[in-house]
Amino acid sequence: MVPVSRVSGVAGSAGRLPCLVSHSHQEDSPVLVLWYRDGARFPFYTLDLRESGDRQEFIDPQEKGRVKSEAAGAYLVLDPLQGRDTASYKCRVDFEISPTLFALVNLTVYVVPSRLMVLDRESQAVAAGLLGPLTEGDTLTLYCVATGGWPAPEVTWWRGSTLLANHSIVLGYDTPRPAVVSTTTPRARVSGGGAGLGQVRTELSIPALTRDYVEANLTCRATNNNITEPLTTSLSLLLYLRPRSVDIRVPKSPLVAGQETRLECMAEGAYPAAQLTWTKTLNGKTTTLPAQSRHVGERTWSYLTLVPESGDHQAALTCTATNPNISHPGLTSTTTLTVVFAPRVKLRLGANLGEQPITEGRDVYFECEVTCNPPARQVIWSKDGKRVRSQKKAGILVSEKNLVLQMVRRHSAGNYTCTAINSQGATTSNVLPLDILYLPVCEDGPQTVAVAEGENTRLSCRVDARPQTDLSFTWFFNNTLDTVEVEQHRFTVLPGVSVLDYTPRSARDYGTLSCWATNSVGTQADPCRFTVVEAGPPERVGNCVLVNLTVGTLEVGCTPGNDGGMPQRFVARVFAAPTHNLVATLEEPTPRFHVSGLTPGQDYLITVTAVNAKGASDPEEIDAVRLKVAEKRMGEVSEPPVSPLVGVFLGLVGGFVLLLLAAVLLSRARSNRCRCWGHRGAEAGTRDSPTNTTTTTTTTATTAATTTGATSTSTSTPTSTLAHPTRPVTLEEGKEAPDVLRTINETAELLQPQIFPEVISARVPPPPYTRNQAAIRVSLF
């Protein structure tokens, strides 16, 4: 039984098809591996291992460049996969001793969708990102449309890991799958159908937006396989909410006069953050008090710092929460003032650092000074708003009032704070910026620059350093002979970059230019390097051969020359001979060209030229001769069936030859009677004249060729009628045959079929090509 395996892949990636290349005989090895697609008669890929271990590959021209075999043919690699590669493949392996093995592989190629977009209820495109503002209670309707892909993708709406909608409408997938599905189709309007691409549309409908959808992420996913990640687009909802509650939190202990404290007001349910306002009412007089606010989710806190006096006892303190984005009177909360002592915090650097600049590799100490009553129960350290926790392996040591950073690096720079918390509130210290200085570092890697002699090029040496205001640069040139420092006036210095205009004047001016930057910390460890190489027109291609020939097409391959230090491309021009009319122009990144649409029997001249930004090489000429279509049929594997018309045609030709022979014999008999009556000298002159004999022969041969439908035509030169001269037919040794026999001999040669060249096996490599050849003559089978 033939083993069957299944392989799946995604268009654009590589696919590996397995094949059986081992047998029960351990010492036996495969000699020939052939791959067929969808029951095809001929293989599209052949691996020949019979030539003493040398690998020879024969690949269908349509698959060249993306089909290869691994090791001894164990796997066939298609890279990249295309949509049309979905098929059933058969692998055949021939061994030296063991019987032939077969294996079947069913390959499925998935094509991911080319685009995913979101539309609103008006069919207008909605950009990914923030959607809104919306108000609590609004209705929301969205459509997610996936375009392209095969098979039709599944389109769903998600909120986190919760599925919201998966009911889809599929459009444009009624027709069979195209042979090639592109994943780079340009964008088209969804309402227009996508230029022949299928679409899958899924609707998301939310009747009334609730508080649960504040800052909710709605994600649309499209997938048609389990190999690649789904194609997604996400929306974050901007939903405005009214405050649901507000409350003032006061300490239980009484206030201490003259001592600063902080009171807290919290509002819930508002989005964006509620605006909290403090007012103090004493003896009928209301005063607005300043405060700081922060919010987390739907909660908002406001902190009031107050130094109460004895007259503030029993004063009414009110906190009002409003959402300025919604027309709403707001909510209020009122309490009686009680003075408390909130923490007071100050952050500074350790005294041992002094005023010295901080560079990479030093240890930095922070001190958080906290004053509060009752004592602080927790101190939180933050950098750029994010909490700093103790990490001994990273050199971060956190204690109650100290923060130690060991062996600081440039990423340690930022704004540091510490927050002290007690039972009455929390206070954040002043912001202390930490600035770290470091050596210059090259922003770009080593570069190679191609430039011709006498041509100017600009080299930019960019570095990352702190500080950058005091940067200085040094340039050095190095080649195989010496190292020279570049003079200061040859380059300019700008903030963070040095620019050198360099012009090589001779071959010694090609080499490596190195750039060092220096600031107040020091000189960079590794310089920025620029390798200057010589640029010029490319060299002429060589070793041009015709690698693939059919009736109307040919393929030319050449060996590229030196590219002149710059990217080169190759241009082929096809001329019709002998008129030299331009038939086609082709341009490829490699010197290999496929020319189609040629006329059989027509001579062609092909030129191949290498081109880069500096110019073009001398053209390489190739002279190719196209043979007749009839000659190609001789090279076919199966012999065509004989038509009954051939027998009729041969009968007519035989009858005509017999009539012609009778006419010639009758003419010769009459001529003999006349010669008996005439003068013997005149008779001999008439019979032996070469001109008359040749003329008679030519006329007779031309008549026979015209009657039998031969493709050759009569010309004014008698000797051009026959492909090659013939020796007169003799009846006896030393005696020349009569004229009639010579005529029949020549007529038979005209009717003789053409001799075709021997059909050469496809595995026989073409003869090597030398540059001394003036032209390449091609025979098509």
Secondary structure, DSSP 8 states (H G I E B T S, - for coil): ---EEEEEEETTS-EEEE-----SSTT--EEEEEEEETT-SS-SEEEEEEETTEEEEEE-GGGTTTEEEETTTTEEEESS--GGG-EEEEEEEEESSS--EEEEEEEEEEB--SEEEEEETTS-EE-SEEEEEEETT--EEEEEEEE--BS--EEEEEETTEEEE--EEEES-SS---S---S------GGGTSTT--EEEEEEEESS--GGGTT-EEEEEEES-SSS--EEEEEEEEEEB---EEEEE--SS---TT--EEEEEEEES-BS--EEEEEEEETTEEEEE--EEEEETTEEEEEEEE---GGGTT-EEEEEEE-TTS----EEEEEE----EEEEEEEEE-TTTTT--EETT--EEEEEEEEEES--SEEEEEETTEEE--BTTTTEEE-SSEEEE-S--GGG-EEEEEEEEETTEEEE---EEE-EEEEEEESS--EEEEE-TT--EEEEEEEEEES-TT-EEEEEEE-SS-EEE--GGGEEEETTEEEEEE---SGGG-SEEEEEEE-SS-B-SS-EEEEEEE-------EEEEEEEE-SS-EEEEEE----TTS--EEEEEEEEETTTEEEEEEEESSSEEEE-S--TT-EEEEEEEEEETTEE---EEEEEE---HHHHHTT-SS-----HHHHHHHHHHHHHHHHHHHHHHHHHHHHHHHHHHS-HHHHHHHHH-HHHHHHHHHHHHHHHHHHTT-S----SSGGGGSSS-----BSSTT-B--HHHHHHHHHHHHHS---------TTS------TT-S-------
